[in-house]
Amino acid sequence: MLFGLLPVATAPEGAVAAHHAAWILHVFGVISWVGGLLSMTILVWRAAATQNTDERRAALSVVRSLHNWAVAPGFLLLLVGGLWSLIVFEPHKLQQGWFHAKLGLVIVLVAVHFVAATKLYDLIRSPEATRPSWLAAVPVLAVLALACILVLIRVQPF
C-alpha cells in the first residue's frame, strides 16, 4: 500500500501504471466534484438570501459556472476513473460489504448534487424564489458523507 491508500500491485508495469492512472482520475474527480459541490451549495444558499435581484443574478451566474466547469465534469471524471478501476482492476470489491456502503453514500452525494443543481436552476429561472431552510444543511451532509466514505475506504470494516 502506498501511503496506506493506493495499492501497489506486483503486476506488469503497464497494468500498474493504468491502475494508478484510473485511481488518480477517480481521486481528481472526487476532489473537483465534492469541493465544487460544497462551494456550490454554500453559494446557492447565500445567493438566495440576497435581496437585490441584480446581485442575486450575478451570484447565481458564478454558481452556474462553478457547476458547469467543476462540479459536473468532476462527477464525470470520478465516474469514469472509478468504473475503470473497479471493472478492470478491482472487480472483487463488488463482493465486499464496505464497498456497498460506500456506494450507498455516493448515491446520497449524487442526490445532494441533484437537489442543489435543481435549486440553482430554479433560482436562475425565478429570481424571486426563496431559499429553503434545509439548503443550509446540505454542505454538512456532504462533508459527513465524504468523511464516512473515507473511513470505509481506509478501514474496510466488513
DSSP file (Angstrom, degrees, kcal/mol; ACC not computed):
  #  RESIDUE AA STRUCTURE BP1 BP2  ACC     N-H-->O    O-->H-N    N-H-->O    O-->H-N    TCO  KAPPA ALPHA  PHI   PSI    X-CA   Y-CA   Z-CA
    1    1 A M              0   0    0      0, 0.0     2,-0.7     0, 0.0     3,-0.3   0.000 360.0 360.0 360.0 129.8    0.0    0.0    0.0
    2    2 A L  B >>  -A    6   0A   0      4,-3.7     4,-2.1     1,-0.2     3,-2.0  -0.824 360.0 -16.5 -91.7 117.9    1.3    3.4   -1.0
    3    3 A F  T 34 S-     0   0    0     -2,-0.7    -1,-0.2     1,-0.3     0, 0.0   0.705 118.3 -73.8  58.3  21.4    0.6    5.9    1.8
    4    4 A G  T 34 S+     0   0    0     -3,-0.3    -1,-0.3     2,-0.2    -2,-0.1   0.518 131.5  65.3  74.8   4.1   -1.9    3.3    3.1
    5    5 A L  T <4 S+     0   0    0     -3,-2.0    -2,-0.2     1,-0.2    -1,-0.1   0.738  81.9  62.6-121.9 -51.7   -4.3    4.1    0.3
    6    6 A L  B  < S-A    2   0A   0     -4,-2.1    -4,-3.7     1,-0.0    -1,-0.2  -0.723  78.2-131.0 -90.2 117.2   -3.1    3.3   -3.1
    7    7 A P        -     0   0    0      0, 0.0     2,-0.7     0, 0.0    -1,-0.0  -0.445  12.5-146.4 -67.5 134.2   -2.5   -0.5   -3.7
    8    8 A V        -     0   0    0     -2,-0.2     2,-0.1     2,-0.0     8,-0.0  -0.907  20.8-154.5-102.1 115.1    0.9   -1.2   -5.2
    9    9 A A        -     0   0    0     -2,-0.7     7,-0.1     1,-0.1     6,-0.0  -0.403  22.8-140.4 -89.0 163.2    0.5   -4.3   -7.4
   10   10 A T        +     0   0    0     -2,-0.1     3,-0.1     6,-0.0    -1,-0.1   0.108  68.2 117.4-103.3  18.3    3.0   -6.8   -8.5
   11   11 A A  S    S-     0   0    0      1,-0.2     5,-0.1     2,-0.1    -2,-0.0  -0.214  80.2 -64.0 -77.1 171.7    1.5   -6.9  -12.0
   12   12 A P    >>  -     0   0    0      0, 0.0     4,-2.1     0, 0.0     3,-0.6  -0.170  54.5-105.0 -55.9 153.6    3.4   -5.9  -15.1
   13   13 A E  H 3> S+     0   0    0      1,-0.2     4,-2.7     2,-0.2     5,-0.2   0.858 118.2  53.3 -50.6 -44.8    4.4   -2.2  -15.3
   14   14 A G  H 3> S+     0   0    0      1,-0.2     4,-2.3     2,-0.2    -1,-0.2   0.882 109.3  48.3 -62.1 -39.5    1.7   -1.3  -17.8
   15   15 A A  H <> S+     0   0    0     -3,-0.6     4,-2.4     2,-0.2    -1,-0.2   0.898 112.3  48.7 -68.1 -40.2   -1.1   -2.7  -15.7
   16   16 A V  H  X S+     0   0    0     -4,-2.1     4,-2.5     2,-0.2    -2,-0.2   0.926 112.3  48.7 -64.9 -43.9    0.2   -0.9  -12.6
   17   17 A A  H  X S+     0   0    0     -4,-2.7     4,-2.4    -5,-0.2    -2,-0.2   0.903 112.1  48.7 -63.1 -41.3    0.5    2.4  -14.5
   18   18 A A  H  X S+     0   0    0     -4,-2.3     4,-2.4     2,-0.2    -1,-0.2   0.900 111.2  50.0 -66.2 -39.7   -3.0    2.0  -15.9
   19   19 A H  H  X S+     0   0    0     -4,-2.4     4,-2.4     2,-0.2    -2,-0.2   0.917 111.6  48.3 -64.5 -42.3   -4.4    1.2  -12.4
   20   20 A H  H  X S+     0   0    0     -4,-2.5     4,-3.0     2,-0.2     5,-0.2   0.899 110.5  51.8 -62.8 -40.4   -2.6    4.3  -11.0
   21   21 A A  H  X S+     0   0    0     -4,-2.4     4,-2.5     2,-0.2    -2,-0.2   0.916 110.8  47.6 -63.0 -42.4   -4.0    6.4  -13.8
   22   22 A A  H  X S+     0   0    0     -4,-2.4     4,-2.3     2,-0.2    -2,-0.2   0.917 113.7  47.8 -63.3 -42.8   -7.5    5.2  -13.1
   23   23 A W  H  X S+     0   0    0     -4,-2.4     4,-2.8     2,-0.2    -2,-0.2   0.920 112.4  48.1 -65.1 -44.5   -7.1    5.8   -9.4
   24   24 A I  H  X S+     0   0    0     -4,-3.0     4,-2.8     2,-0.2     5,-0.2   0.909 111.5  50.6 -63.8 -42.1   -5.7    9.3  -10.0
   25   25 A L  H  X S+     0   0    0     -4,-2.5     4,-2.2    -5,-0.2    -1,-0.2   0.920 112.5  47.7 -59.0 -44.8   -8.5   10.2  -12.4
   26   26 A H  H  X S+     0   0    0     -4,-2.3     4,-2.4    55,-0.2    -2,-0.2   0.934 113.8  45.6 -62.8 -48.3  -11.0    9.0   -9.8
   27   27 A V  H  X S+     0   0    0     -4,-2.8     4,-2.5     2,-0.2    -2,-0.2   0.906 112.1  51.0 -65.8 -41.7   -9.4   10.9   -6.9
   28   28 A F  H  X S+     0   0    0     -4,-2.8     4,-2.4     1,-0.2    -1,-0.2   0.913 111.2  49.5 -61.1 -41.2   -9.1   14.1   -9.0
   29   29 A G  H  X S+     0   0    0     -4,-2.2     4,-3.0    -5,-0.2     5,-0.3   0.903 109.6  51.2 -62.5 -41.8  -12.8   13.8  -10.0
   30   30 A V  H  X>S+     0   0    0     -4,-2.4     4,-2.8     2,-0.2     5,-0.5   0.931 111.0  48.0 -61.5 -45.8  -13.7   13.3   -6.3
   31   31 A I  H  X5S+     0   0    0     -4,-2.5     4,-1.9     1,-0.2     5,-0.4   0.937 116.1  43.2 -61.5 -47.0  -11.8   16.5   -5.3
   32   32 A S  H  X5S+     0   0    0     -4,-2.4     4,-2.0    -5,-0.2     5,-0.2   0.924 118.9  44.1 -64.8 -44.9  -13.4   18.5   -8.1
   33   33 A W  H  X5S+     0   0    0     -4,-3.0     4,-2.5    41,-0.3    -2,-0.2   0.963 119.9  37.2 -67.7 -53.8  -16.9   17.2   -7.6
   34   34 A V  H  X5S+     0   0    0     -4,-2.8     4,-2.5    -5,-0.3     5,-0.2   0.915 119.0  48.8 -70.5 -41.7  -17.1   17.3   -3.8
   35   35 A G  H  X<S+     0   0    0     -4,-1.9     4,-2.2    -5,-0.5    -1,-0.2   0.934 116.1  43.6 -61.6 -45.1  -15.2   20.6   -3.4
   36   36 A G  H  X S+     0   0    0     -4,-2.0     4,-3.2    -5,-0.4    -2,-0.2   0.874 111.8  54.4 -66.2 -37.2  -17.3   22.2   -6.1
   37   37 A L  H  X S+     0   0    0     -4,-2.5     4,-2.5    -5,-0.2     5,-0.2   0.912 109.0  47.7 -63.8 -42.9  -20.4   20.7   -4.6
   38   38 A L  H  X S+     0   0    0     -4,-2.5     4,-2.0     2,-0.2     5,-0.2   0.947 115.8  44.5 -62.2 -48.0  -19.7   22.2   -1.2
   39   39 A S  H  X S+     0   0    0     -4,-2.2     4,-2.7    -5,-0.2     5,-0.2   0.923 113.1  51.8 -61.3 -44.2  -18.9   25.6   -2.7
   40   40 A M  H  X S+     0   0    0     -4,-3.2     4,-2.6     1,-0.2     5,-0.2   0.915 109.8  47.6 -61.5 -45.2  -21.9   25.5   -4.9
   41   41 A T  H  X S+     0   0    0     -4,-2.5     4,-2.0     2,-0.2    -1,-0.2   0.900 113.8  47.2 -67.0 -38.8  -24.4   24.7   -2.1
   42   42 A I  H  X S+     0   0    0     -4,-2.0     4,-2.3    -5,-0.2    -1,-0.2   0.924 114.1  47.5 -66.1 -43.1  -23.0   27.4    0.1
   43   43 A L  H  X S+     0   0    0     -4,-2.7     4,-2.9     2,-0.2    -2,-0.2   0.868 110.3  51.6 -68.0 -36.2  -23.1   29.9   -2.7
   44   44 A V  H  X S+     0   0    0     -4,-2.6     4,-2.4    -5,-0.2    -1,-0.2   0.925 110.4  50.2 -63.5 -42.9  -26.6   29.0   -3.7
   45   45 A W  H  X S+     0   0    0     -4,-2.0     4,-0.9    -5,-0.2    -2,-0.2   0.929 114.6  43.3 -59.2 -47.1  -27.7   29.5   -0.1
   46   46 A R  H >X S+     0   0    0     -4,-2.3     4,-0.8     1,-0.2     3,-0.5   0.905 113.3  51.0 -68.0 -41.7  -26.0   32.9    0.1
   47   47 A A  H >< S+     0   0    0     -4,-2.9     3,-0.8     1,-0.2    -1,-0.2   0.886 106.6  54.6 -64.5 -37.5  -27.3   34.0   -3.3
   48   48 A A  H 3< S+     0   0    0     -4,-2.4    83,-0.3     1,-0.2    -1,-0.2   0.768 105.5  54.4 -67.4 -24.1  -30.9   33.0   -2.4
   49   49 A A  H << S+     0   0    0     -4,-0.9     2,-0.2    -3,-0.5    -1,-0.2   0.661  84.1 104.3 -82.8 -16.1  -30.6   35.3    0.7
   50   50 A T    <<  -     0   0    0     -3,-0.8     6,-0.0    -4,-0.8    -3,-0.0  -0.490  54.9-162.6 -71.0 130.2  -29.6   38.3   -1.3
   51   51 A Q        +     0   0    0     -2,-0.2     2,-0.5     4,-0.0    -1,-0.1   0.820  68.4  85.6 -81.8 -33.4  -32.5   40.8   -1.7
   52   52 A N     >  -     0   0    0      1,-0.2     4,-2.3     2,-0.0     5,-0.2  -0.586  68.7-153.1 -73.3 119.4  -31.0   42.7   -4.6
   53   53 A T  H  > S+     0   0    0     -2,-0.5     4,-2.7     1,-0.2     5,-0.2   0.836  93.0  53.8 -67.4 -32.6  -32.1   40.9   -7.8
   54   54 A D  H  > S+     0   0    0      2,-0.2     4,-2.2     1,-0.2    -1,-0.2   0.927 111.5  45.2 -66.2 -43.5  -29.1   42.1   -9.8
   55   55 A E  H  > S+     0   0    0      2,-0.2     4,-2.6     1,-0.2    -2,-0.2   0.897 113.0  51.9 -64.1 -39.4  -26.7   40.8   -7.2
   56   56 A R  H  X S+     0   0    0     -4,-2.3     4,-2.8     2,-0.2     5,-0.2   0.930 109.7  48.4 -63.2 -45.7  -28.6   37.6   -7.0
   57   57 A R  H  X S+     0   0    0     -4,-2.7     4,-1.9     2,-0.2    -1,-0.2   0.912 112.6  48.7 -61.1 -42.5  -28.4   37.1  -10.8
   58   58 A A  H  X S+     0   0    0     -4,-2.2     4,-1.7     2,-0.2    -2,-0.2   0.924 113.2  46.9 -63.8 -44.6  -24.6   37.8  -10.7
   59   59 A A  H  X S+     0   0    0     -4,-2.6     4,-2.2     1,-0.2    -2,-0.2   0.911 112.1  49.8 -64.4 -42.1  -24.0   35.4   -7.9
   60   60 A L  H  X S+     0   0    0     -4,-2.8     4,-2.5     1,-0.2    -1,-0.2   0.820 106.1  56.9 -67.7 -29.7  -26.1   32.7   -9.5
   61   61 A S  H  X S+     0   0    0     -4,-1.9     4,-2.0    -5,-0.2    -1,-0.2   0.902 107.8  47.8 -65.3 -40.7  -24.2   33.2  -12.7
   62   62 A V  H  X S+     0   0    0     -4,-1.7     4,-2.4     2,-0.2    -2,-0.2   0.915 112.2  49.4 -64.1 -43.1  -21.0   32.4  -10.9
   63   63 A V  H  X S+     0   0    0     -4,-2.2     4,-2.6     1,-0.2    -2,-0.2   0.897 108.9  52.4 -64.9 -39.9  -22.6   29.4   -9.2
   64   64 A R  H  X S+     0   0    0     -4,-2.5     4,-2.7     2,-0.2    -1,-0.2   0.910 109.6  49.5 -62.7 -40.9  -23.8   28.1  -12.6
   65   65 A S  H  X S+     0   0    0     -4,-2.0     4,-2.4     2,-0.2     5,-0.3   0.911 109.9  51.3 -62.9 -42.3  -20.3   28.5  -14.0
   66   66 A L  H  X>S+     0   0    0     -4,-2.4     4,-1.9     1,-0.2     5,-1.8   0.920 112.6  46.4 -59.6 -44.2  -18.9   26.6  -11.0
   67   67 A H  I  <>S+     0   0    0     -4,-2.6     5,-2.7     3,-0.2    -2,-0.2   0.935 116.6  43.2 -63.5 -46.3  -21.4   23.8  -11.6
   68   68 A N  I  <5S+     0   0    0     -4,-2.7    -2,-0.2     1,-0.2    -1,-0.2   0.784 124.1  33.8 -73.4 -27.5  -20.7   23.6  -15.3
   69   69 A W  I  <5S+     0   0    0     -4,-2.4    -1,-0.2    -5,-0.2    -2,-0.2   0.590 134.9  11.1-107.7 -12.2  -16.9   23.8  -15.1
   70   70 A A  I  X5S+     0   0    0     -4,-1.9     4,-1.9    -5,-0.3    -3,-0.2   0.648 122.7  45.1-129.1 -51.9  -16.0   22.0  -11.9
   71   71 A V  I  ><S+     0   0    0     -5,-1.8     4,-2.2     2,-0.2    -4,-0.2   0.972 117.4  39.2 -69.1 -56.1  -18.9   20.0  -10.3
   72   72 A A  H  ><S+     0   0    0     -5,-2.7     4,-2.0     1,-0.2    -1,-0.2   0.930 119.7  45.4 -64.3 -46.6  -20.4   18.3  -13.3
   73   73 A P  H  > S+     0   0    0      0, 0.0     4,-2.5     0, 0.0    -1,-0.2   0.889 111.2  54.9 -63.5 -35.9  -17.0   17.5  -15.0
   74   74 A G  H  X S+     0   0    0     -4,-1.9     4,-2.5     1,-0.2   -41,-0.3   0.906 106.8  50.7 -61.2 -41.1  -15.6   16.3  -11.7
   75   75 A F  H  X S+     0   0    0     -4,-2.2     4,-2.2     1,-0.2    -1,-0.2   0.915 110.2  49.3 -62.5 -42.3  -18.5   13.9  -11.3
   76   76 A L  H  X S+     0   0    0     -4,-2.0     4,-2.6     2,-0.2    -2,-0.2   0.904 111.2  50.0 -64.2 -40.6  -17.8   12.5  -14.8
   77   77 A L  H  X S+     0   0    0     -4,-2.5     4,-2.9     2,-0.2     5,-0.3   0.925 111.8  46.9 -63.5 -44.7  -14.1   12.1  -14.1
   78   78 A L  H  X S+     0   0    0     -4,-2.5     4,-2.4     1,-0.2     5,-0.2   0.879 113.1  50.2 -66.9 -34.8  -14.8   10.3  -10.8
   79   79 A L  H  X S+     0   0    0     -4,-2.2     4,-2.6    -5,-0.2     5,-0.3   0.943 114.2  42.9 -66.3 -48.0  -17.3    8.1  -12.5
   80   80 A V  H  X S+     0   0    0     -4,-2.6     4,-2.5     2,-0.2     5,-0.2   0.946 118.9  44.1 -63.8 -48.8  -15.0    7.2  -15.4
   81   81 A G  H  X S+     0   0    0     -4,-2.9     4,-2.4    -5,-0.2   -55,-0.2   0.905 115.9  47.7 -63.6 -42.2  -12.0    6.6  -13.2
   82   82 A G  H  X S+     0   0    0     -4,-2.4     4,-2.7    -5,-0.3    -2,-0.2   0.924 114.8  44.1 -66.4 -45.2  -14.0    4.7  -10.6
   83   83 A L  H  X S+     0   0    0     -4,-2.6     4,-3.0    -5,-0.2     5,-0.4   0.900 113.3  51.9 -67.0 -39.8  -15.6    2.4  -13.1
   84   84 A W  H  X>S+     0   0    0     -4,-2.5     4,-2.1    -5,-0.3     5,-0.6   0.947 114.5  42.6 -59.2 -49.4  -12.4    1.9  -15.0
   85   85 A S  I  X>S+     0   0    0     -4,-2.4     5,-1.8    -5,-0.2     4,-1.5   0.915 118.0  46.1 -63.7 -43.7  -10.6    0.9  -11.7
   86   86 A L  I  <5S+     0   0    0     -4,-2.7     4,-0.3     3,-0.2    -2,-0.2   0.944 118.8  37.7 -66.8 -49.9  -13.5   -1.2  -10.5
   87   87 A I  I  <5S+     0   0    0     -4,-3.0    -2,-0.2    -5,-0.2    -3,-0.2   0.915 127.4  31.6 -72.3 -43.6  -14.2   -3.2  -13.7
   88   88 A V  I  <5S+     0   0    0     -4,-2.1    -3,-0.2    -5,-0.4    -2,-0.2   0.894 135.4  14.6 -84.7 -41.2  -10.7   -3.7  -15.0
   89   89 A F  I  <<S+     0   0    0     -4,-1.5    -3,-0.2    -5,-0.6     3,-0.1   0.737 129.6  29.8-111.6 -26.9   -8.5   -3.9  -11.8
   90   90 A E    > < +     0   0    0     -5,-1.8     3,-1.7    -4,-0.3     4,-0.3  -0.252  56.1 141.3-135.5  49.5  -10.7   -4.5   -8.7
   91   91 A P  G >   +     0   0    0      0, 0.0     3,-1.5     0, 0.0     4,-0.2   0.741  67.8  75.1 -65.3 -19.2  -13.9   -6.4   -9.5
   92   92 A H  G >  S+     0   0    0      1,-0.3     3,-1.8     2,-0.2     4,-0.1   0.745  79.2  73.2 -63.1 -22.3  -13.5   -8.3   -6.2
   93   93 A K  G X  S+     0   0    0     -3,-1.7     3,-1.9     1,-0.3    -1,-0.3   0.776  80.5  72.1 -63.3 -24.9  -14.7   -5.1   -4.4
   94   94 A L  G <  S+     0   0    0     -3,-1.5    -1,-0.3    -4,-0.3    -2,-0.2   0.668  95.6  53.0 -65.2 -14.2  -18.2   -5.8   -5.6
   95   95 A Q  G <  S+     0   0    0     -3,-1.8     2,-0.4    -4,-0.2    -1,-0.3   0.358  91.0  94.4 -99.4   3.7  -18.3   -8.7   -3.2
   96   96 A Q    <>  -     0   0    0     -3,-1.9     4,-1.2     1,-0.1     3,-0.4  -0.839  67.1-144.9-105.3 133.2  -17.3   -6.6   -0.1
   97   97 A G  H  > S+     0   0    0     61,-1.0     4,-2.0    -2,-0.4     3,-0.3   0.871  97.7  57.6 -62.4 -41.1  -19.9   -5.1    2.2
   98   98 A W  H  > S+     0   0    0      1,-0.2     4,-2.4     2,-0.2    -1,-0.2   0.857 103.2  55.7 -59.8 -34.1  -18.0   -1.9    3.0
   99   99 A F  H  > S+     0   0    0     -3,-0.4     4,-2.5    -6,-0.3    -1,-0.2   0.880 105.6  50.7 -67.5 -37.0  -17.9   -1.2   -0.8
  100  100 A H  H  X S+     0   0    0     -4,-1.2     4,-2.0    -3,-0.3    -1,-0.2   0.882 109.9  50.5 -66.3 -37.8  -21.7   -1.4   -1.0
  101  101 A A  H  X S+     0   0    0     -4,-2.0     4,-2.0     2,-0.2    -2,-0.2   0.909 109.9  50.9 -64.1 -41.3  -21.9    1.0    2.0
  102  102 A K  H  X S+     0   0    0     -4,-2.4     4,-2.2     1,-0.2    -2,-0.2   0.930 109.2  50.0 -61.0 -45.9  -19.5    3.4    0.2
  103  103 A L  H  X S+     0   0    0     -4,-2.5     4,-2.1     1,-0.2    -1,-0.2   0.872 107.5  55.1 -61.7 -36.4  -21.7    3.2   -3.0
  104  104 A G  H  X S+     0   0    0     -4,-2.0     4,-1.6     2,-0.2    -1,-0.2   0.909 109.0  47.0 -61.1 -42.3  -24.8    4.0   -0.9
  105  105 A L  H  X S+     0   0    0     -4,-2.0     4,-2.1     2,-0.2    -2,-0.2   0.854 108.9  54.7 -68.8 -34.1  -23.1    7.1    0.5
  106  106 A V  H  X S+     0   0    0     -4,-2.2     4,-2.4     2,-0.2    -1,-0.2   0.897 105.4  53.2 -63.7 -39.1  -22.0    8.1   -3.0
  107  107 A I  H  X S+     0   0    0     -4,-2.1     4,-2.3     2,-0.2    -2,-0.2   0.884 106.1  53.5 -63.0 -37.3  -25.7    7.8   -4.1
  108  108 A V  H  X S+     0   0    0     -4,-1.6     4,-2.3     2,-0.2    -2,-0.2   0.930 109.7  47.9 -60.5 -44.9  -26.5   10.2   -1.2
  109  109 A L  H  X S+     0   0    0     -4,-2.1     4,-2.5     2,-0.2    -2,-0.2   0.870 108.9  53.3 -65.5 -35.9  -23.9   12.7   -2.6
  110  110 A V  H  X S+     0   0    0     -4,-2.4     4,-2.6     2,-0.2    -1,-0.2   0.912 109.1  49.6 -62.8 -41.3  -25.4   12.3   -6.1
  111  111 A A  H  X S+     0   0    0     -4,-2.3     4,-2.8     2,-0.2    -2,-0.2   0.907 109.5  51.4 -63.3 -41.3  -28.8   13.2   -4.6
  112  112 A V  H  X S+     0   0    0     -4,-2.3     4,-2.8     2,-0.2     5,-0.2   0.928 110.6  49.3 -59.9 -45.2  -27.3   16.2   -2.9
  113  113 A H  H  X S+     0   0    0     -4,-2.5     4,-2.7     1,-0.2     5,-0.2   0.932 111.9  48.2 -59.0 -47.3  -25.8   17.3   -6.2
  114  114 A F  H  X S+     0   0    0     -4,-2.6     4,-2.5     2,-0.2    -2,-0.2   0.921 113.5  46.6 -61.4 -45.4  -29.1   16.8   -8.0
  115  115 A V  H  X S+     0   0    0     -4,-2.8     4,-2.5     2,-0.2    -2,-0.2   0.927 114.4  46.8 -64.3 -45.6  -31.1   18.8   -5.3
  116  116 A A  H  X S+     0   0    0     -4,-2.8     4,-2.4    -5,-0.2    -2,-0.2   0.911 114.1  47.2 -65.2 -41.7  -28.5   21.6   -5.2
  117  117 A A  H  X S+     0   0    0     -4,-2.7     4,-2.5    -5,-0.2    -1,-0.2   0.899 111.6  51.3 -66.1 -39.8  -28.4   21.9   -9.0
  118  118 A T  H  X S+     0   0    0     -4,-2.5     4,-2.0    -5,-0.2    -2,-0.2   0.925 111.8  46.5 -62.0 -44.4  -32.2   21.8   -9.3
  119  119 A K  H  X S+     0   0    0     -4,-2.5     4,-2.5     2,-0.2    -2,-0.2   0.893 110.3  54.5 -65.4 -38.8  -32.4   24.6   -6.7
  120  120 A L  H  X S+     0   0    0     -4,-2.4     4,-1.8     1,-0.2    -2,-0.2   0.946 111.6  42.7 -58.3 -49.7  -29.7   26.6   -8.5
  121  121 A Y  H  X S+     0   0    0     -4,-2.5     4,-2.0     1,-0.2    -1,-0.2   0.796 111.2  55.8 -72.6 -26.9  -31.6   26.4  -11.8
  122  122 A D  H  X S+     0   0    0     -4,-2.0     4,-2.3    -5,-0.2    -1,-0.2   0.915 109.4  47.1 -64.4 -43.2  -34.9   27.2  -10.1
  123  123 A L  H  < S+     0   0    0     -4,-2.5    -2,-0.2     2,-0.2     6,-0.2   0.849 110.7  51.9 -67.8 -33.5  -33.4   30.4   -8.7
  124  124 A I  H  < S+     0   0    0     -4,-1.8    -1,-0.2    -5,-0.2    -2,-0.2   0.917 114.1  43.0 -68.2 -42.0  -32.0   31.3  -12.1
  125  125 A R  H  < S+     0   0    0     -4,-2.0    -2,-0.2     1,-0.3    -1,-0.2   0.860 128.7  27.8 -70.8 -35.3  -35.4   30.9  -13.7
  126  126 A S    ><  -     0   0    0     -4,-2.3     3,-2.3    -5,-0.2    -1,-0.3  -0.784  64.3-176.5-131.5  88.4  -37.3   32.7  -10.9
  127  127 A P  T 3  S+     0   0    0      0, 0.0    -1,-0.1     0, 0.0    -4,-0.1   0.674  82.5  64.8 -60.7 -16.7  -35.1   35.2   -9.0
  128  128 A E  T 3  S+     0   0    0      2,-0.0    -5,-0.1   -75,-0.0   -75,-0.0   0.580  76.5 118.0 -81.9  -7.9  -38.0   35.9   -6.6
  129  129 A A    <   -     0   0    0     -3,-2.3     2,-0.2    -7,-0.2    -6,-0.0  -0.213  62.0-128.6 -60.8 148.7  -37.8   32.4   -5.3
  130  130 A T        -     0   0    0      1,-0.0   -81,-0.1   -81,-0.0    -1,-0.1  -0.603  21.4-107.2 -96.2 159.7  -37.0   32.0   -1.6
  131  131 A R        -     0   0    0    -83,-0.3     2,-0.2    -2,-0.2   -86,-0.0  -0.704  31.0-124.1 -87.0 135.3  -34.3   29.8   -0.2
  132  132 A P    >   -     0   0    0      0, 0.0     3,-1.2     0, 0.0     4,-0.3  -0.523  15.0-129.0 -74.8 146.0  -35.5   26.6    1.6
  133  133 A S  G >  S+     0   0    0      1,-0.3     3,-1.2    -2,-0.2     4,-0.3   0.806 104.4  64.0 -66.7 -29.1  -34.2   26.3    5.2
  134  134 A W  G >> S+     0   0    0      1,-0.2     3,-1.4     2,-0.2     4,-0.5   0.692  82.7  79.0 -68.8 -17.6  -32.9   22.8    4.5
  135  135 A L  G X4 S+     0   0    0     -3,-1.2     3,-0.8     1,-0.3    -1,-0.2   0.792  83.6  63.1 -63.1 -27.2  -30.4   24.0    2.0
  136  136 A A  G <4 S+     0   0    0     -3,-1.2     4,-0.5    -4,-0.3    -1,-0.3   0.775  99.4  54.6 -67.5 -25.2  -28.1   25.2    4.8
  137  137 A A  G <> S+     0   0    0     -3,-1.4     4,-2.5    -4,-0.3    -1,-0.2   0.614  85.8  84.9 -83.0 -12.3  -27.7   21.5    5.9
  138  138 A V  H <X S+     0   0    0     -3,-0.8     4,-2.5    -4,-0.5     5,-0.2   0.912  87.9  48.2 -62.0 -47.0  -26.6   20.3    2.5
  139  139 A P  H  > S+     0   0    0      0, 0.0     4,-2.4     0, 0.0    -1,-0.2   0.899 112.7  50.0 -61.2 -37.5  -22.8   21.1    3.0
  140  140 A V  H  > S+     0   0    0     -4,-0.5     4,-2.5     2,-0.2    -2,-0.2   0.927 110.8  49.1 -64.5 -44.5  -22.8   19.5    6.4
  141  141 A L  H  X S+     0   0    0     -4,-2.5     4,-2.5     1,-0.2    -1,-0.2   0.905 111.1  50.3 -60.4 -42.7  -24.4   16.4    4.9
  142  142 A A  H  X S+     0   0    0     -4,-2.5     4,-2.4     2,-0.2    -2,-0.2   0.908 111.1  48.0 -64.4 -42.5  -21.9   16.3    2.1
  143  143 A V  H  X S+     0   0    0     -4,-2.4     4,-2.6     2,-0.2    -2,-0.2   0.916 112.7  48.6 -65.4 -43.0  -18.9   16.6    4.5
  144  144 A L  H  X S+     0   0    0     -4,-2.5     4,-2.4     2,-0.2    -2,-0.2   0.918 112.0  48.7 -63.2 -43.3  -20.3   13.8    6.8
  145  145 A A  H  X S+     0   0    0     -4,-2.5     4,-2.2     2,-0.2    -2,-0.2   0.919 112.6  48.3 -62.5 -43.3  -20.9   11.5    3.8
  146  146 A L  H  X S+     0   0    0     -4,-2.4     4,-2.6     2,-0.2    -2,-0.2   0.914 110.4  51.1 -64.2 -42.6  -17.4   12.1    2.5
  147  147 A A  H  X S+     0   0    0     -4,-2.6     4,-2.2     1,-0.2    -1,-0.2   0.917 111.1  48.3 -60.9 -42.9  -15.9   11.5    5.9
  148  148 A C  H  X S+     0   0    0     -4,-2.4     4,-2.6     2,-0.2    -1,-0.2   0.891 110.2  52.3 -64.0 -39.4  -17.8    8.2    6.2
  149  149 A I  H  X S+     0   0    0     -4,-2.2     4,-2.4     2,-0.2    -2,-0.2   0.932 109.6  48.9 -61.9 -45.6  -16.7    7.2    2.7
  150  150 A L  H  X S+     0   0    0     -4,-2.6     4,-2.3     1,-0.2    -2,-0.2   0.895 111.5  49.2 -63.6 -39.7  -13.0    7.9    3.6
  151  151 A V  H  X>S+     0   0    0     -4,-2.2     4,-3.1     2,-0.2     5,-0.5   0.930 111.1  50.1 -63.8 -44.7  -13.3    5.9    6.8
  152  152 A L  H  X5S+     0   0    0     -4,-2.6     4,-1.9     1,-0.2    -2,-0.2   0.905 111.5  48.6 -59.8 -42.1  -14.9    3.0    4.9
  153  153 A I  H  <5S+     0   0    0     -4,-2.4    -1,-0.2    -5,-0.2    -2,-0.2   0.918 118.4  39.3 -64.1 -43.8  -12.1    3.0    2.2
  154  154 A R  H  <5S+     0   0    0     -4,-2.3    -2,-0.2    -5,-0.2    -1,-0.2   0.927 127.2  30.4 -74.9 -45.5   -9.4    3.1    4.8
  155  155 A V  H  <5S-     0   0    0     -4,-3.1    -3,-0.2    -5,-0.2    -2,-0.2   0.845  76.3-163.0 -86.1 -35.8  -10.8    0.7    7.4
  156  156 A Q     << -     0   0    0     -4,-1.9    -4,-0.1    -5,-0.5    -3,-0.1   0.963  14.9-176.8  46.5  63.6  -12.8   -1.7    5.2
  157  157 A P              0   0    0      0, 0.0    -1,-0.1     0, 0.0    -5,-0.0   0.702 360.0 360.0 -70.5 -22.1  -14.7   -2.9    8.3
  158  158 A F              0   0    0     -6,-0.1   -61,-1.0   -62,-0.0    -2,-0.1   0.345 360.0 360.0-149.9 360.0  -16.9   -5.5    6.7
